[in-house]
Amino acid sequence: QVQLVESGGGLVQAGGSLRLSCAASGGRNRNYAMAWFRQAPGKEREIQAAISRSGENTRSADSVKGRFTISRDNAGGTVYLQMNSLKPEDTAVYYCAAAETTYDTTIALTQSFYEYWGRGAQVTVSS
């Protein structure tokens, strides 16, 4: 069983930056593909970025390409989401997710792929 805990959320002005962290425990972080999703009020949860268990493959949603970067530190069991040039429409609860995978390069952008979820971190971007 994997436990995921997000941190680093908060209030930032438009154009600013935040870095979210997701600490994984209770499992072997190196065996898990990871991803960040977000859910804004009244909207569906949507993918932001995903990373394979090796860190070799990454994918980002079109809406955040060039602004958000996902990375991981397998030694420390942490996945990051660096968010730059934030916009008010980025305001949402951001969730970390994990799925055990067989291959180092497996990556997925769909919610149903992920078995484990954190409780979320609020990000608010003011205009």
C-alpha positions in Angstrom: 0.0 0.0 0.0 1.4 3.4 -1.0 0.6 6.6 0.8 1.0 9.9 -1.1 1.2 13.3 0.6 1.2 16.5 -1.4 2.8 19.7 -0.2 3.8 23.1 -1.6 0.4 24.5 -2.5 -0.7 28.0 -1.6 -1.6 31.4 -2.8 0.4 33.1 -5.6 -0.1 36.0 -7.9 -0.6 35.5 -11.6 2.8 35.1 -13.3 4.3 33.5 -10.3 5.7 30.0 -9.6 5.1 27.2 -7.2 6.6 23.8 -6.8 4.4 20.9 -5.6 5.9 17.9 -4.0 4.5 14.4 -3.5 6.1 12.2 -1.0 5.5 8.5 -1.5 5.8 6.0 1.4 4.8 2.5 2.1 5.9 1.1 -1.2 8.8 1.1 -3.5 8.6 4.5 -5.3 10.8 3.2 -8.1 8.1 0.8 -9.2 5.5 3.4 -9.7 4.5 5.6 -12.6 3.3 8.9 -11.1 1.2 11.8 -12.3 -0.4 15.1 -11.2 -4.0 15.8 -11.8 -6.1 18.9 -10.8 -9.7 19.6 -10.2 -11.1 23.1 -10.3 -14.5 23.9 -8.6 -17.3 22.5 -10.7 -15.0 20.8 -13.2 -13.8 17.3 -13.8 -10.4 16.1 -12.6 -7.9 16.4 -15.4 -4.3 15.3 -16.1 -1.5 17.8 -15.8 1.6 15.7 -16.2 2.8 12.1 -15.9 6.2 10.5 -15.5 7.3 6.9 -15.9 8.9 5.1 -13.0 12.4 5.5 -14.4 11.8 9.2 -15.0 12.8 8.7 -18.7 9.3 9.5 -20.1 7.2 12.5 -19.3 4.0 13.9 -20.8 2.1 17.1 -20.1 -1.3 18.4 -20.9 -1.4 20.8 -23.8 -2.8 23.5 -21.5 0.4 23.5 -19.4 3.1 22.6 -21.8 6.0 25.0 -21.5 4.8 26.1 -18.0 4.6 22.9 -15.9 7.4 20.4 -15.5 7.1 17.0 -13.7 10.2 15.3 -12.3 11.1 12.7 -9.7 13.7 11.8 -7.2 13.5 8.1 -6.9 16.2 8.0 -4.2 14.0 10.2 -2.0 10.7 8.9 -3.1 9.3 12.3 -4.2 7.7 13.6 -7.4 7.6 17.3 -8.2 5.5 19.6 -10.3 7.2 22.8 -11.1 4.6 25.4 -12.1 5.7 28.6 -13.7 3.8 31.5 -15.3 0.7 30.6 -13.3 -2.6 31.9 -14.4 -5.9 32.4 -12.4 -7.4 29.4 -14.4 -4.7 27.2 -12.8 -6.5 27.6 -9.5 -7.5 24.1 -8.4 -6.8 21.2 -6.0 -3.8 19.3 -7.3 -3.6 15.6 -6.7 -0.7 13.2 -6.9 -1.4 9.7 -8.2 0.7 6.5 -8.5 0.4 3.2 -10.3 2.6 0.1 -10.1 4.0 -0.7 -13.5 6.1 -3.5 -15.0 8.1 -1.5 -17.3 10.4 1.5 -16.7 8.9 3.5 -19.5 5.2 3.0 -19.0 3.3 6.3 -18.7 -0.4 7.0 -18.6 -2.7 10.1 -18.7 -6.0 8.5 -17.6 -7.3 8.5 -14.1 -8.4 4.9 -14.2 -4.8 3.8 -14.6 -3.8 5.1 -11.2 -4.4 3.0 -8.1 -3.2 5.4 -5.4 -4.1 9.0 -4.7 -3.1 11.7 -2.4 -5.5 14.0 -0.6 -4.7 17.0 -2.7 -3.1 20.4 -2.3 -4.9 23.7 -2.9 -3.3 26.1 -5.4 -4.9 29.5 -5.8 -3.7 32.0 -8.3 -4.9 35.6 -7.9 -5.2 38.0 -10.8 
